[in-house]
Amino acid sequence: MLKIGMIGAGFVASFHERALRSVRNAELAGIYALKGAEMLAQRARQSRLGDTKVYDSVAELVKAVDVVCVFAPNFARVDMMRQIAAAVEDGTRIKGIIVEKPLARNFAEADTLARIAKAMGVPTAYFENQIHMPAIVQARAQLAQVEKAMGAAHLARSAEEHGGPHEPWFWDPTTQGGGVCCDMGCHSIACGMYMVTPAGKPVDYLKPLRVNATMALLKWCKEPWLGQLKDRGVDYSQIPAEDYSSVAIEFEDPQTRQHSIVQATNSWMYDAPGLRLLMETFGPGYSYTVNSLQSPAGLFISDAAATAVIDSELALEKSQATRGSLILQPDEAGLYGYVAEWLDALTAFEQGRDALLNLEYGRLITLLIMAAYMSHERRKVIDLTDPATLRDLETYVPLIQKGEGKQVL
């Protein structure tokens, strides 16, 4: 029975608590967070995930668990990893470290996290749930023989859209790392790259060649939404971030020299039933599509009954309505791949190895995200085969992340 410890008790930690209810041989043993820890611990105990305790420091948590999960806000990741490393240096032994996407706000931070973990010699997992989505995994499995006969996919379109994040720090580009491209582009870029990677090859097999991106602030600079953000303590008239991002990445197969393209589109302006994940993959003579808003279940709530709704997100993440015809997803944690990524990570840690996606992989995704921001800033295609460009990306911090987004939005 692996003992899990979570650093952070916000939205994503709560979602992972839901996912753990479907994972055997694991207990949520402890939580450390500046706020919300006791509430999450109580929920975990009610869900029979173990005698979940709240700890007063990272060091105490690390000593009490086998696997440490960094679900803290992006700006705190490096500090949290250093505290984990300090506990390990003091003699604490752990079996694995999990870091939620995005790995970091920029490449320098991502590189620091990966290097600290490597120095510890502890297996790692980068949590990117969409690659583990059962719909994508099963589609690829069913098409395995077709792909073998016809060749790998050559085009993937991956999108994640909803009406906007939960916590104020998600909206602040200086604490989150940017806008929607950093927040959700990491999902769509990683998932798209996975969908065009030939079967049987490592997840980092393809060589990225070029990145071309366009970003914009379209909705959240207007009233009444601008005022809503100000009420949360974020002023997009002064320190804006993008609420729309379109990224195209060209890859090359290092063996066949064949090229493929990934189109990643993300927005915080999807005023519809709720969170939508839309993936399309096209290969020579075959294709598949995934749409998270296609559900066999639904709800209807009349105007008269809407006042009794406690939480519309119980039916669907980022739900924006409490009445009318609503979509119901009975198992979002399973649908989005959270359960599968836990199973993958914990199995790997028990065997003393990295998960399918490790922190080095998260470092690569961060590089591609930074290339997208650079492309938008410079209004040009970024050549990832150019050594000088790669050196620039190592220390590059986007203007949007610096709080200077007014120059490019």
C-alpha positions, 0 to 999 in steps of 0.5 A: 500500500503506497502512502501518498502525500499531497502538497497543495489542496486546491482545485487540482488536488481535489480532482486527484482525490476523486481519482484516487478513489478508483485506484487500489493499493494507495492511500492519501496519507497526508496533505500540506497546504497553506489553506484547504488542507483540513477540508480535503483531508476530511473528504479523503477520510470520508472517501475511505482513502485512509487516515489522512493527516494534515502536516505543518511542513513539507519535511514532515509530510515527506517523512510520512509518505512514499510518494510526494505530489507537488500540486502547489501553484506554479510559482511555488514549485521550485521552492517545494522541490527544494524542500523535498530534496532537503528532506531526502538529503536528511535521510528520508526515503521516498519512492516517487515524486509527482509534479502536476502540469505545467511543470513550471512557468518557464524553461529555466524553472523546469530545468531546475526542477528536473535537475533537482529530481535527478540529483535525488535519484528518485523516480518521477512522474509528470502528470499530463492526464490527457495522454492517458485519456481512455478514449485516446488510448483505446482509439490508438489500440484499435487502430494499431494494425491500421497504423502498422500497415499505413503509417503513423498519423501526420496531423493532430488537432487538440483543443481545450476550452472553458470559460476561465480558471478558478483561483485568482493566481491562475489569472495572474500571468506573473504567478501562473506563468502566462495565460491560457497557453501556459495553463492549458496549452501544455495539455494540448501540445503534449496530447497532440504530439502523443497522437502523431508519435508512431506506435511503440516509440518513446513519448519524446521520439519526434524531433520538434522543428518549428513553432508558429503561434498567435495569441490574443486577449479577446474576451477578458479585456471587456466588461463585464468580465474585466470588472469580474477579474478586478473583483478577484484582484487581477487587473487585465487592463494593466497586467493582461494575459492571453485568453486565446492561443493557437499554436502549430508545431512541425515535427520530424520522424528522426528515422523516416524523415517524415513530417507531422503537424500538431495544432493546439488551440486553447481559450478561456472564452468558451461560453458553452456547457463547460470544459470541452476537450476536442481531439482529432487525429488524421493518418493515411487512410484513417482518423479518430475524434474525441469530444468530451462533451459527447455524453450518454447522460444529461440533465434538465433543470427548469428555471423554477428549480435552478435556485436549488442547484448546489454546485453545477460543476458536480455534473461537469467541470467548468460548467457555466449554467444551472438550468436548461439542458445540461451535459452530465459526465458521470466519471470525469476523473476517468474520462480525462485520464486522471485515474489512468495516470495514477495507475501508471505512476504508482505501478512505475514507482513500485518497480523503481522506475519513472512513469511513462511521462517523467520530469524530463518530458515535462521539461520538453513540453515547457520548451515548446510552450516557451517557443510558442510565446516567443513566436507570438512576441517576435511575430515569426516562426521559431526554428528549434533546429537553430542552436542560438534559438535554443540557447535563447529559450533556456533563459527566456521569460515571456513579456506576458509572464513578466507582467508586460503583456500590454506590449504584445496583446 
